[in-house]
Amino acid sequence: MEKKIGIACDHAGYEMKEFLIGYLGAKGYDVYDFGTDSPEAVDYADFAHPLAEAIEKGEFEHGIALCGSGEGMAITLNKHQRIRAGLVWRKEIAELVKKHNNANVIVLPARFITNDEAVEFIETYLTTEFEGGRHERRIAKIPVKGRE
């Protein structure tokens, strides 16, 4: 498993992001921080797009994104043709976004989960394998034709 991962957040996810950077670093991950760098109000898209672009360029395979509800980050990330960002609020969802959707970004709703839950969801996501098979056909239909 690649030990390199990107992370991005807005102000609502800042404290959890800082916690996760420390946690992932202690687990041996090389964490690329796309910001934000404080709890001051910012726009999530300003951090989601650079994370998505780095993944699309192959700088790393997986990313983590956080905002208050997770929705803004997920919507923005999924505008990118080669990004499959899954919003996760339960362990089972963390497993399914990888098994069935081969998500390359896990999105967390920082205002609605604890740091311990975030760790559980990320660990589940990172250790779950994509099932392939029928899911490959479905994933191939996600990008808008002509924009790949």
N, C-alpha and C positions, 0 to 999 in steps of 0.2 A: 504494500500500500504506500502510495506517495505521501510524504510527510510535509507537504507544502499546501497551504490553504489561504485564500483571501477572505477578508472580513470587512464589512461596511455597515454603517448605521447612520441614523439621524440623531437628533438630540435625545429623543425618548429612549433610544437604545444604547446611548453612550456608556452608562455605568455597567450594563450587562456586557457590552463589548469589551470593556477594559478587563472585567473579570475573566471573560472567555479567552482573551489573549494570554493572560497569565496561566490559565488552566491548560490551554493547548500548548503553550511554550514548555510547560513542565512535562507534558506528554511527548515532547520531542518534535513538535510541529514547528516549521518555519512559517510564521504567520505574517501575511502581507496586509497591512492596515490601510484601508482606503478612507478612513475617517468616519465620522467627524471627530474632532479633537477636543471637544468640550460639550457641556450640557446646554450651551447657548442655542437658541432656535435656529434651525437650518432647514433646507429643502432636501428630502430624501433622494430625489432624482439625481442631485449633484454627486452623490456617493454611489448610487446604484449603477449608473452608466459606466463609470470607470471600472468597477468590479466586473461587470458583465463583459466589457471589452477585453479585459485582461484574460478572462476565461476563454473567450472566443479566439484570442491570439495564441492560446495554449500555454500561457505563463504558469498556470496550475489547473488542475482538474476540477476542484471543488471550491465552493464559496459558502460563506455564512452572511446573511443580511438580517438586520434588526431594525425595527421601528416600532412605534407604539402599538399598533394593531397588526403589523406585518403586511397589511394589504397594500399600502403605498409602495413598499419595496417590491413585493411580488408582482404587482401590476407593471411597474417600471422595468424590472428585470426581464419579464416575459415579453417585452416589446422586441427584445433581441432574438434574432432567428435561431441562434444556436444555444440559447439558454432555456433550461427547464427548471424554473424556480418553484419549489413547493412550500406552501405555508403550513407550518407544523405547530400543533398545540397539544398533541398527544403522542405517546410513544408509538402507538400503532400507525399513526399517520407518517411518522418519521420512517418507519419501516416500509410502508407502502409507496411513498414517493420515490424511494430508491428501487424497490423490487419491481414495481409496475411502470413507473414513469422515468426511471433512470435520471432523476433530478440531479443537476449539477450544482444547484444552490439550494440550501435549506434556509428558509425564512422564518424568523421567530418573532412573535408578538410580545415585545419586552414588557409592556404594561400589564400583561395578563398571565405571565409565567414567572417562576422563581429561577434563580441561578441554578439550583439543583435540577430543576426540570429541564432547563436549557442544556445542561451537561448530559443528562439522560437522553434527550432527543438527538443531540449531536453525536454521541457515542453510538446510538442505534443507527442513525443515518450512515455514519462512516464505516460501520462494520457489516452493514447489510449489502448483499450482492444483488445486482440486477438479474432478474429471472430470464430475460431474453424471450425467445419463442414468440408467442402471439403479441407480446408487448412491443417487440421490435417493429412489427408492421404498423402498429398504432402510433408509435413515436415518429416513424418516418412520415406520417401524414400531418404532423404538427406545423412545420414551417410553411409559410405562405409561398406558393409556387412563384418562381421568378425573383425571389428575394433571398434565397439561400446564399 
